[in-house]
Amino acid sequence: MVGGAAYGIGLLSGSALEGAARQPEALGPLQTMMIIPAAMIEGMGLIGLVGVLLAMLKLNSAVSPAAVPQAAAPAVHAAATK
């Protein structure tokens, strides 16, 4: 998701630079029109990243350490005692 946000900001800034190259006198309004959507795109990427991290923490806490399969437990114990 963060990669998509970076790609979107790259497309936005590339288009703004192309517009400024075609009409240099419109540089000020182009910058203003570029900064607001770039901030919104970056905010959405940050919200997505925080959402994924919160989901990972919630899923991690739902798995108990005692959930080791019984068939694997003797092998783990034997490897730990050597």
C-alpha positions as CSV (number, residue, x, y, z in Angstrom):
1,M,0.0,0.0,0.0
2,V,2.8,2.4,0.8
3,G,4.3,1.6,-2.6
4,G,1.1,2.6,-4.3
5,A,1.1,5.9,-2.4
6,A,4.7,6.6,-3.5
7,Y,3.8,5.8,-7.1
8,G,0.8,8.1,-6.9
9,I,2.9,11.0,-5.5
10,G,5.5,10.3,-8.2
11,L,2.9,10.6,-11.0
12,L,1.4,13.7,-9.4
13,S,4.8,15.5,-9.1
14,G,5.8,14.4,-12.6
15,S,2.7,15.8,-14.1
16,A,3.2,19.1,-12.2
17,L,6.7,19.4,-13.4
18,E,5.6,18.8,-17.0
19,G,2.9,21.5,-16.6
20,A,5.5,23.9,-15.2
21,A,7.8,23.2,-18.1
22,R,5.1,24.0,-20.5
23,Q,3.9,27.1,-18.7
24,P,6.5,28.5,-16.3
25,E,4.2,31.4,-15.2
26,A,1.8,28.8,-13.7
27,L,4.4,27.4,-11.3
28,G,2.8,28.9,-8.1
29,P,-0.7,27.6,-8.7
30,L,0.6,24.2,-9.8
31,Q,2.6,23.8,-6.6
32,T,-0.4,24.6,-4.5
33,M,-2.6,22.2,-6.5
34,M,0.1,19.5,-6.2
35,I,0.9,19.8,-2.4
36,I,-2.7,19.2,-1.2
37,P,-3.3,15.9,-3.1
38,A,0.2,14.7,-2.3
39,A,-0.5,15.2,1.4
40,M,-3.8,13.3,1.1
41,I,-2.1,10.5,-0.8
42,E,0.6,10.3,1.8
43,G,-2.0,10.3,4.6
44,M,-3.8,7.4,3.1
45,G,-0.5,5.5,2.8
46,L,0.2,6.2,6.4
47,I,-3.3,5.1,7.5
48,G,-2.9,1.9,5.5
49,L,0.5,1.2,7.1
50,V,-0.9,1.8,10.6
51,G,-3.8,-0.4,9.9
52,V,-1.6,-3.3,8.8
53,L,0.6,-2.9,11.8
54,L,-2.4,-2.9,14.2
55,A,-3.8,-6.0,12.4
56,M,-0.5,-7.8,12.7
57,L,-0.2,-7.0,16.4
58,K,-3.8,-8.2,17.0
59,L,-3.2,-11.4,15.2
60,N,0.1,-12.0,16.9
61,S,-1.5,-11.6,20.4
62,A,-4.2,-14.0,19.5
63,V,-1.8,-16.9,19.0
64,S,-0.8,-18.5,22.3
65,P,2.7,-19.8,22.8
66,A,1.2,-23.1,24.0
67,A,-0.2,-23.7,20.5
68,V,2.9,-25.8,19.5
69,P,1.7,-29.1,18.0
70,Q,2.3,-32.1,20.2
71,A,4.2,-34.0,17.5
72,A,6.8,-31.3,17.2
73,A,7.2,-30.8,21.0
74,P,9.6,-33.9,21.6
75,A,11.8,-32.8,18.7
76,V,12.0,-29.3,20.0
77,H,12.8,-30.5,23.5
78,A,15.5,-33.0,22.2
79,A,17.2,-30.2,20.2
80,A,17.1,-27.9,23.2
81,T,18.7,-30.4,25.6
82,K,21.8,-31.1,23.3
